[in-house]
Amino acid sequence: MRASRLLSLQMLLQSRGRMSAQALAEALEVSVRTVHRDVDQLSAAGVPVYAERGRAGGFALLDGWQTRLTGLTPAESQAVLLTGLPGPAAQLGLGAEAKTAQLKLLAAMPAASRGPAQMVSARLHLDPVDWYREQEPVPQLGLVAQAVWQERQLRVRYESWTRTTARTVGPLGLVLKAGTWYLVALLDGRPSTLRVSNIHAAELQGDAVRRPRAFDLARYWSESIRRFERELYTGQATVLATPAGLKALAHLSSAVAKAVADAPASRRQDARVRLRVPIESITHATEQMLRLAPEVQVVEPAALRDSIIERIGHIQRLYLAA
């Protein structure tokens, strides 16, 4: 375990250059103290790791030094091949390059390791598009990706929920979530999220993007999802749910699923569980709870109950008049 971590530390410094002890600790998922111990052990073993003090300091390898321990194990080769999604790669204009890279990787592997590595594509298929959905058309994705790779500003005509505007943004990265592409870019100096399918026109600009030094795409995305859910759910509702209703509620969203998981296990005499779940708005919650009835019954708030009763009345009058 430690030998593998020491090799990983070398590879990080070789591929990324100078890194702080904190950055190394986060990448290796260990403490800063462990990083310092590992660096001491590498130095004792003859690996030329040196430290630079100061605000911009950190650890680095001597210029020109490279480890020769770069061979991939069979499991590592499988992991590398697993990361290649042919559909998204083709959308980015990298379909041919992805296939060529996989062929080069297989050709460089020992013959005994090729079979297990090739089993990944033969026995595992990843489909990023959700059920009952078509792949969104993203005609500007290629140009957007080019701006991301080249770190160039992009002039876009973007359709938001309220209007369509022309803006200049600084691309930082692309995210594929449930079959939908998102562009994370600097907008008015702050990282923002744009849905690529809502970009109706794009034009590369000559100015380079000044990428924030501490920006981490994965961390930003996780934090933005949590922030979005906090802002999205503006209220709560108390409901009574049967076992089937609990399963249906858990499929609404991750926030509702957490509320279901945290609900008390005790049940009433009618086998229903009383719990509180987050809701977006009265209108949105009315549509959701109507779909789940009669397995889920709203107890409060009164505004939501009244909205559901009113909607049921409209439906009843409509069908009685037919």
C-alpha positions in Angstrom: 0.0 0.0 0.0 2.7 2.5 1.0 4.9 1.5 -2.0 2.0 2.2 -4.3 1.4 5.6 -2.6 5.1 6.5 -3.0 4.9 5.7 -6.7 1.8 7.7 -7.0 3.5 10.7 -5.3 6.3 10.5 -7.8 3.9 10.3 -10.7 2.0 13.3 -9.4 5.1 15.4 -9.2 6.3 14.2 -12.6 3.0 14.9 -14.4 1.9 18.1 -12.6 5.2 19.7 -11.5 5.5 21.5 -8.2 2.7 20.8 -5.7 2.1 21.9 -2.2 2.0 19.4 0.7 -1.7 20.1 1.1 -2.4 19.5 -2.6 -0.5 16.2 -2.5 -2.4 15.2 0.7 -5.7 15.8 -1.0 -4.7 13.9 -4.2 -3.4 10.9 -2.2 -6.2 11.1 0.4 -3.7 11.1 3.3 -2.6 13.7 5.9 0.0 16.4 5.3 2.2 14.7 7.9 2.1 11.5 5.9 3.1 13.4 2.8 6.2 14.8 4.6 7.1 11.3 5.8 6.7 9.9 2.2 8.9 12.7 0.8 11.6 11.9 3.3 11.5 8.3 2.4 11.7 9.0 -1.4 14.7 11.3 -0.8 16.4 8.6 1.3 15.8 6.2 -1.6 17.6 8.5 -4.0 14.6 10.2 -5.7 15.6 13.8 -6.2 12.6 15.5 -4.5 13.3 19.0 -3.2 11.2 21.5 -1.3 10.7 25.2 -1.9 9.5 27.5 0.9 7.2 30.4 0.6 3.7 31.1 -0.6 4.3 29.6 -4.1 6.5 26.8 -2.7 6.0 23.1 -2.5 7.6 19.9 -3.5 9.1 19.2 -7.0 11.3 16.7 -8.8 14.7 17.7 -10.1 14.3 19.0 -13.7 14.7 16.2 -16.2 14.3 13.4 -13.8 11.6 10.8 -14.6 10.6 7.5 -13.0 10.7 4.5 -15.2 8.0 2.7 -13.2 5.3 3.6 -15.7 4.1 0.2 -16.7 0.4 -0.5 -16.1 -0.9 -3.5 -14.3 -3.8 -5.5 -15.8 -6.3 -3.9 -13.4 -4.9 -0.4 -14.2 -5.2 -1.1 -17.9 -8.8 -2.1 -17.4 -9.5 1.1 -15.5 -7.9 3.2 -18.3 -10.0 1.5 -20.9 -13.1 1.9 -18.8 -12.8 5.7 -18.9 -13.3 5.8 -22.7 -16.9 6.5 -23.5 -17.3 6.2 -27.3 -20.5 8.3 -27.5 -19.3 11.4 -25.6 -15.8 11.1 -27.2 -17.5 11.2 -30.7 -19.6 14.2 -29.7 -16.4 16.0 -28.7 -14.8 15.2 -32.0 -12.4 12.8 -30.4 -14.0 9.5 -31.4 -11.2 8.4 -33.8 -8.5 9.6 -31.4 -10.1 7.6 -28.5 -10.1 4.4 -30.5 -6.5 5.0 -31.6 -5.4 5.6 -28.0 -7.0 2.4 -26.9 -5.2 0.5 -29.7 -1.9 2.0 -28.7 -2.5 1.1 -25.1 -3.3 -2.5 -25.9 -0.3 -2.7 -28.3 2.0 -1.5 -25.5 0.8 -4.0 -23.0 2.2 -7.5 -22.4 0.4 -10.1 -24.4 -0.8 -11.8 -21.2 -2.5 -8.7 -20.1 -4.4 -7.8 -23.3 -7.2 -10.3 -22.9 -8.3 -9.2 -19.4 -8.1 -5.5 -20.5 -10.1 -6.1 -23.7 -12.9 -7.8 -21.7 -13.9 -4.3 -20.4 -15.4 -3.2 -23.7 -16.8 -6.6 -24.5 -18.6 -7.1 -21.1 -19.4 -3.6 -19.9 -21.3 -0.8 -21.8 -21.9 2.6 -20.3 -25.0 4.5 -21.5 -25.0 8.1 -20.0 -28.5 9.0 -21.3 -31.4 8.6 -18.8 -34.4 6.4 -19.5 -37.1 7.8 -21.8 -34.9 10.6 -23.1 -33.3 11.3 -26.4 -29.8 12.6 -26.7 -29.9 16.4 -26.8 -28.7 18.1 -30.0 -25.5 20.0 -29.1 -24.3 21.6 -32.4 -22.0 24.0 -30.6 -20.3 21.3 -28.5 -17.3 20.9 -30.8 -16.5 24.6 -30.8 -17.1 24.8 -27.0 -14.7 21.9 -26.4 -12.1 23.6 -28.6 -12.4 26.7 -26.5 -11.9 24.6 -23.3 -8.9 22.7 -24.7 -7.2 25.9 -26.0 -8.2 28.0 -23.0 -9.6 30.8 -25.2 -12.6 33.0 -24.4 -15.8 32.3 -26.2 -18.6 34.7 -27.4 -21.9 32.9 -27.1 -25.6 33.6 -27.7 -27.2 31.9 -24.7 -30.8 31.1 -23.9 -31.6 31.2 -20.2 -34.9 30.6 -18.5 -35.9 34.3 -19.0 -34.2 35.6 -22.1 -31.5 35.1 -24.8 -28.3 37.2 -24.4 -24.9 37.5 -26.0 -22.0 37.1 -23.5 -18.3 36.5 -23.5 -17.3 33.7 -21.2 -14.1 32.1 -20.1 -14.4 28.3 -20.5 -13.0 26.2 -17.6 -14.3 22.7 -18.3 -17.1 20.4 -19.6 -19.3 18.2 -17.5 -21.5 15.4 -18.8 -24.4 14.6 -16.4 -27.1 12.1 -17.3 -26.6 12.6 -21.0 -26.6 16.4 -20.8 -23.5 18.5 -21.5 -22.7 21.5 -19.3 -20.0 24.2 -19.8 -18.4 25.6 -16.6 -17.1 29.0 -17.5 -16.1 32.3 -16.0 -18.9 34.8 -16.3 -18.4 38.3 -14.9 -15.3 36.9 -13.2 -17.0 34.0 -11.4 -17.4 30.3 -12.3 -20.9 29.7 -13.7 -22.7 26.7 -15.3 -24.2 26.9 -18.9 -26.2 24.2 -20.6 -24.4 23.5 -23.9 -27.7 22.8 -25.7 -28.9 26.3 -24.9 -25.9 27.8 -26.7 -27.4 28.8 -30.1 -24.2 30.4 -31.5 -20.5 30.5 -30.5 -17.4 32.2 -31.7 -13.8 31.8 -30.5 -12.1 34.9 -29.2 -8.4 35.7 -29.3 -8.0 36.4 -25.6 -6.8 33.7 -23.3 -8.7 32.5 -20.3 -7.2 33.4 -16.9 -7.9 30.2 -15.1 -8.3 30.7 -11.3 -5.3 29.1 -9.7 -7.3 27.2 -7.0 -10.1 26.1 -9.3 -11.0 22.4 -9.3 -13.7 21.3 -11.7 -14.9 18.3 -9.8 -15.1 20.2 -6.5 -16.9 23.1 -8.2 -19.5 20.7 -9.7 -20.2 18.9 -6.4 -20.6 22.2 -4.6 -22.8 23.6 -7.3 -25.1 20.6 -7.1 -25.5 20.9 -3.4 -26.0 24.7 -3.7 -28.6 24.2 -6.4 -30.6 21.7 -4.3 -30.5 24.0 -1.3 -31.9 26.9 -3.4 -34.3 24.7 -5.3 -36.2 23.3 -2.3 -37.9 26.3 -0.6 -40.2 24.4 1.7 -41.3 21.2 3.3 -44.3 19.0 3.3 -45.6 16.4 5.8 -46.9 13.3 4.1 -48.2 9.8 5.0 -46.7 7.2 2.8 -47.3 3.4 2.3 -44.2 1.2 1.7 -44.9 1.6 -2.1 -45.2 5.4 -1.6 -41.8 5.5 0.2 -40.2 3.8 -2.8 -41.9 6.2 -5.2 -40.9 9.2 -3.1 -37.2 8.1 -3.1 -37.2 8.2 -6.9 -38.2 11.9 -7.0 -34.7 13.3 -6.2 -31.6 12.7 -4.0 -32.9 15.2 -1.4 -36.2 13.5 -1.1 -34.5 10.1 -1.0 -32.4 11.3 1.9 -35.6 12.4 3.8 -37.1 8.9 3.2 -33.9 7.2 4.4 -33.9 9.4 7.5 -37.6 8.8 8.3 -38.5 6.8 11.4 -39.1 3.2 10.8 -42.2 3.1 13.0 -45.6 2.8 11.1 -49.1 3.8 12.0 -51.9 1.2 12.3 -52.7 1.7 8.6 -49.0 0.7 7.7 -48.2 4.3 6.6 -45.2 6.3 7.7 -45.4 10.0 8.6 -42.4 12.0 7.3 -41.3 15.4 6.1 -40.0 15.9 2.6 -38.5 18.9 0.8 -40.6 20.6 -1.9 -39.8 23.2 -4.6 -43.1 25.1 -4.9 -46.8 24.5 -4.3 -47.4 24.2 -8.0 -44.6 21.7 -8.6 -45.3 19.7 -5.4 -49.0 19.5 -6.5 -48.0 17.7 -9.7 -45.6 15.4 -7.9 -48.0 14.4 -5.1 -50.9 13.8 -7.4 -48.8 11.3 -9.4 -48.0 9.4 -6.2 -51.6 9.3 -4.8 -53.1 7.3 -3.1 -49.8 5.8 -1.9 -48.7 9.2 -0.6 -51.1 11.7 1.1 -50.2 15.2 2.0 -50.9 16.3 5.6 -49.5 19.8 5.4 -49.0 22.6 4.5 -52.6 23.6 4.0 -51.8 25.5 0.8 -50.5 22.3 -0.8 -53.5 20.3 0.3 -55.9 23.0 -1.0 -54.0 23.1 -4.4 -54.3 19.3 -4.7 -58.0 19.3 -3.8 -58.6 22.1 -6.4 -56.7 20.2 -9.1 -58.7 17.0 -8.3 -61.9 19.1 -8.6 -60.9 20.3 -12.0 -60.1 16.8 -13.2 -63.4 15.5 -11.8 -65.5 18.2 -13.6 -63.6 17.6 -16.8 -64.3 13.9 -16.9 -67.9 14.2 -15.6 -68.6 16.6 -18.4 -67.2 14.3 -21.1 
